[in-house]
Amino acid sequence: MYEEFKKYLGPSRPCLICGDDHDAINRTVWASDEYFKAVQCEKCGLVAVEPGLTEEGLNAYYSNNIQRRFDDDKKMKDRQKQYLQDRDFMETFIQSGEVLDVGCNGGFFLDTLSNKFTKHGIEIDGDAVKYAATHYDYDIRQEWIGKDSLNENTFDLIIFRGVIEHMYDPKSALNRAYDLLKTGGMLFFSATPNLESFCADVYREKWGLWHPIQHINIFSVKTLHKLMGEDRFNLVAADYPYLGTPYENQEEDYKKIQHDINMKQQGKWDEVDKNPPFWGNMMSALYQKK
């Protein structure tokens, strides 16, 4: 896969929050593999893969993404169950209004939301947009956020579900989201890898969410807040779904992690594979525009 996508790697980015270290040489290596490294800013804590996949590369990677989803029936069913848990957390705080789902794929998560919402989406996969057009009566457009045809001060809620970690320029996307939101509007993130999880710290490049072609930004609730601007948004709530998810198997998951930690202490880390699902791996967070 690296050989296929290396032509899409962009230049190293400065720290997305602090704006310095343009060559990514003064940040600490957080994780690395044969082809990639992720570096952490000691000032703000943000971790980013440098160099990472550009917008053009992301477009290439996610072309026909909807078909890959349909090809894995179990993942599709598990994801549908997870949609409901993420929706229930979000709708504790907002239940109606104009909603925009950024990177909405075929409109699947939008479809789980209350019909009190007027539903809009943007998506870069043309096949997914076509699917949505034939299955749902929602306003879904094949557009990038920031290169969109949407009106400012329109939305009560904007969703980034499993999206922000992929973006080469997430700060510009968040600036555009700020403009699109009404005052008091909500930004909701879910299915987002969490840097501050136990497994991220223990496993690093063996973390199940270490996927440096896809996940080029690794946030925490705090660094995401810093990136969007603590002067512009308030944190409303955060959640770390594990219990009750379709991925949870408490007894087996705990055994696996305990085994892997013992292997690490014995100097046998090379024999350990990826971590199991666990609390904290994924985060959901809701912020409100001031």
Beta strands, then each sheet from edge to edge (+ up, - down):
strand 1: 28-32
strand 2: 37-40
strand 3: 47-49
strand 4: 97-102
strand 5: 117-122
strand 6: 139-141
strand 7: 155-161
strand 8: 181-193
strand 9: 217-218
strand 10: 233-239
strand 11: 282-289
sheet 1: 1+ 2- 3+ 9-
sheet 2: 6+ 5+ 4+ 7+ 8+ 11- 10+
end
